[in-house]
């Protein structure tokens, strides 16, 4: 997966190479969640738990690890401040509207929206994500290109015998991503059995599956950071979070409206302040244009809190 993603990054350039990787992986995950809602047991918190796990793993675990490893190897790394701000502004709006606001509405009992609110949120999520893609790929694509990308990007002539057409690498990337997601979902059955047998928390299973699904993006992001291509790592990780929220919310709300199944989106308990703290720390981390190991350690600490709350809520 990483090899084909790297070739696409060379052939298509940023931000198109990483956009192909994130959209492919997250689209498959969204389809998996949708299929589980349509054919599985009625679990109103399935989409919420999946989105929250992706946010915690990507924004805290993977961002923290990338910044720590990048800081150890390169001391400081640079990224495009305008691109990171565009990501975080959109992520914060969708995360607050989708995962926090349901806890404070009074039209429905519990962390749920009424059907007019669900329609509004689904339409605005799709619209806002579409506008972001327009900004990323057309009007302001320079926001998502770092100053180090040109010098740090692999030579297009490197490994020329293995590099093929863009269509070939796109298809192979999609095939491998499908294999990763299918293996993760197949692994979910014995994983759930083991969790139930040993009396472990159910949220652990969702976190492990989310980590497996995010593994292609994780490897690509860490590989880019070690190669001093922090902007590419930012595009992958923040793009994965944004795509997860922007595509999952309208998909599950539409399915819920059509099938008349309740969808609970509001994050509750200790996860609520943890989500707010993660968003706030992410804004501070990506507000200067430079990163170091301290910021990586802070994000890893928040990820450790996420794991702690799984076992000791």
N, C-alpha and C positions, 0 to 999 in steps of 0.2 A: 504493500500500500504506500509506504513512504517513498519508495523508489519511483513509482509512477507519479506520485504527487510532486516530487522534486522535478521530474522531467517536464510536467505540465507547467510548473512555476517558471522553468527556464524558457519553454517555448511560448507560453502565453504572457509571461511577465506578471508582476503584481498590479492590482490585487486579484486578477482573474484566476491564477493558478490555485491560490488558497480558497477562493470562492467556490471553485469546482469541488474541492475536497470537502469543505464544510457543508455545502448544500446537499451533496450526494449522501454523506453520512447521516445528517440530521433528517433529511427527507425519508430515508429508510427507517430511521427510528420512529418518526412520526407515524408512518404507515403501520409499523408494528404496534404502537400504542393504540391506533385507531382500530386495527384488527382485533386486538385484545378486548377493546370496549364492545365491539360488535358481536364477537363470538364467545367471549369469556364470561366469567361471573361478573355480577353487577358490583363493581368497585368504584364508588364515586370519587375516591381520592387518588386513583391510579395516575392520572395525568399530572396532578399537583405534585405527588411524590417524585415522579420522574423528572419534572422540570426543576424541582428544588435540588435533587441530587446532582443534576447536570451543572446547575449554578455553583453549588458548593465545590464539586470536583474540579470544574474548569477555572472558576474565578479565584478559588483559594488553593486547592491542591496543585493544579498544573501551572497556574500563574506563579505561585510561590516557588515551586520547584524550578521552573524556567528562570526566574529572576535570581534565585540562589545560585544555580549552576552557571548562569551567564555572568553573575557578579564575581564568582570565584575564578572564572577563566579570564574575563575581560575587565574586571574592576567595575567599570561603569559602561552602560550601553544606552544608545539613543534610539528614539522612535519618533514618529510624526505625531506631534501633540494634537493637531487638528483631527487626525483620523481616530485616535484613541478617544477624544472627546465626543466625536460623532457616535462611536459605538456605545459609550457609557451613557450618553444622554438618552439614546433610544432604549437601551436595556433598562435604565431606571424607570422610564415612563411605563414600559410594558410590564415590568416586574411589579411595580407598585399597583398599577391598575388591575393586573391579573391575579396577583398572589397576596396582596395586602388589603386592597379596598373591599373585597368580599366580606372581610371580618367586621366591617363597620356599616354595611348597608342594612336596612331594616325591612326590605320588601319580602325577604325570605328568611326562614330560621336557619341558623348555622352559617358556615362560611360559603354561602352560595349567592348567585345572582338570580334575579327574576328574568323571565324570558326577554323583555325589552332590553334589559341591561346586557344580557348575553349576546343579543343580536348587535347591539352597539359596540360591544367590546370586540366581537369577532370581526366586524367590518373595519373598525379603526385599527386593529392589529395588522390585518392584511394590508390596509392602505399605508400605514406608517412604515411597515417593512418594505413595501414596494418603493416608497419614496427613498428610503435608505439605499436600496439597491441601485436606484437611479443615480443617487449621489455618488455611490461607490464605483460604479462602472462607467459613468458617462460624464456628468457635469464636473465632479471634483475628484476624479480618480487619483490625482496627485496627493490627496490627503492620506492615502493608504500606501504610499511608497516611502520607505525610510531612506535616510542619507547613506546608510551602509549597504543598501540592497544592491546597488550597482557594482560596488567593489567586492562584496562578499558573495554575490550570486555565483554559482558554479559556471565555469566556462561552457557555453553551448556546444563547443567542439569536444568537451570532455566525454569520454565514453560514447563517442558518436556511433559506434557499431551497434550499441544497444538502444540508442534513442531512435524512436520511430515517429510516425505521424501523431498529430494531436488527437485525432479520432481514436487511434489504437490505444494510446495511454488513457484516454477518457473512459473508453469501454472497459479496459482492464482494471482501472481504478474502481469503477462501479461494480464490477464482478467481485473483486476482492472485498469491497465494503459490504456487499450482500452476504458474502461468506462469513465475515466477522460478525455481523448482526445475527445471522441464523445460528451460528455457533453459540453466541451469547444467549439467545433465546432457548436453544436446546439445553444449554447448561443450567438454565433457570429451574428446570423440573427437578433434577437431583439436588440442586442447591436449596430449593424450597423444602424438599424432603429432609435434607440434613439440618436445616435451620429449625424445622419443627421437631425433629427427633431430639436435638440437643437443647431445645428450649431457648434458642437465640432470638433476638428481636427481628420482626418481619422487615423492618426498614433496612436491615443489613443486606438482605437479598436484592432489594431495589438499587442500593448503592453499588453493590458489586456488579450488577448487570449494566448499570449506567457507566461504570468505569471501563468495563469490557467494550462497550459500544464506542466510548470515547478514545479507546486505545490508538486507533490510527491517527487522530488529531494530536494526541499526546506525544506520540513518537515524532511526528512531523514538527510539532512546536519545539520540543526539546532539541531536536537535531538542528533546527534553524537557529535557536538561541546559542547553542554551542558554536555554530558557524558565524556568530556575530550578526545575525539577521533578525534582530529583535522585532522589527516591524512585521515581518512575516509571522513570527510567533504570536504577536498581538492580533494580527488579522485572523489567525486560525482559532485562537482560544476565545477572544471576544466575539468573533463571528459565529462560533459554535453556540455560545450562550444566546446570542441574539436570534439566530435561526431557530433554536429550540423553542424559545418563548414565542417568537413571532409566527411560527408555523403550527405549534402544538395547540395554542389557545384557540384559534379559529377552527381547527380541525375537530377538537374534542367538543367544543361548544356546539358546532353544527351537528355532530353525531348525537349529542345529548338532546338537542331540540327535535331532531327527526325521530329518534327512537324513544323519546320521552324518559330518558334515564337521567337521574340527577348527577350533576357534575360539581364537586366541591373543590374550589380553587384556593381558598384562603389558607395560608400557612398559619399554624397554631402552635401554642406552647412555646418552648424555648427556641424553636426554629424561627419564630417571628422576629425577635430582636437580633438573632444571628444573621438573618437575611438583611435587615436594615444596616447592621454593622458592616457586613460584607460589601454592600453597595457604597457606603460612605468611605470605607478604606480603599476601595478600588478607585474612587474618584480622586482621593489624595495621592495614591500611588501613581496614577497616570495624569498628573497635573503639572509636571515639570519638564518633561521631555527626556529625562534621564532616570535610570534605575540602578539600584545597588542591592547588596545582599540583605540589608536590613529590611527592605520592603518585602523581599522574598520570605524572610523568616516570619514576618507579621502575618502574611497570607497563609503560611504553613501552620501557624498557631491557630488561626481561625478554622482551618481544615481539621486540626486535631480536636477542636471544640465540637465540630460537626460529628466526628466519629464518636466522641465521648457521649453526646446526646443520643446517639443511636442505641448505645448500650445502657446508658443511665439517663433516661429522659426525665 
